Amino acid sequence: MENKTSKYFKYAIGEIILVVIGILIALQINNWNEDKKSQENERVLIQKLQEENKINLDFMQSDTLYRKEIPVTLQKFNLFLTKTDLSKNIDSIQDFLDDIFRSTSYTFTQSNLINYINLYNYEFSELNKELSTLQVYQNDLQIISEKGIDIKIQNFFEALKKDIDFNSLDIVSYDTLKSLEFRNNIIIIMSIENEVSFQFDRTLKQIQKVDSLINLRLK
């Protein structure tokens, strides 16, 4: 009886061990599948993030030349107004006005950026850190560029609307263009455009940095 009992217990223990091993193997396989699924989900999100970042990058690169030139154009226009007989330089005035009339407000697609930050904020990875920085820069640029348009409308368009035909750029009167108040308005606009250009440059560099990190992550 004792021999049979001993064999029974050994058999039972063996069965338990096999069951435990089976459970552990199943858990390991499940964890491996979950990890693989998680990695694939992250890869898909990163690919979407790459596409989103590329759209924002193309948008900014298309405006790079304007952003470099507009502060300089405003400075030249301000000096031009103080030293020139305006009525004899209509073409130059119209060229300046044509350049300055353009205004850009920068808004960005951020849905995948926000999703990635929220889903993987526990990782403290370099990509996550740089994405968080990019989000701040993009938001700052949007705010300052919108403010810049408001200031330009108030100090430029409103000031000139009685003197300039905005459609044809025909000059009805030179009174505003010759005034000290208007030249001071140009200085105000130039100041805000310099700040927009600064925010623009650092945002563009950050987008490019994120693009490089994404490419490394997808290799």
Secondary structure as GFF3:
##gff-version 3
##sequence-region A 1 219
A	DSSP	alpha_helix	2	61	.	.	.	ID=ss1
A	DSSP	alpha_helix	64	83	.	.	.	ID=ss2
A	DSSP	three_ten_helix	86	88	.	.	.	ID=ss3
A	DSSP	alpha_helix	90	101	.	.	.	ID=ss4
A	DSSP	alpha_helix	111	119	.	.	.	ID=ss5
A	DSSP	alpha_helix	126	152	.	.	.	ID=ss6
A	DSSP	pi_helix	153	157	.	.	.	ID=ss7
A	DSSP	alpha_helix	158	160	.	.	.	ID=ss8
A	DSSP	alpha_helix	175	178	.	.	.	ID=ss9
A	DSSP	alpha_helix	180	218	.	.	.	ID=ss10
###
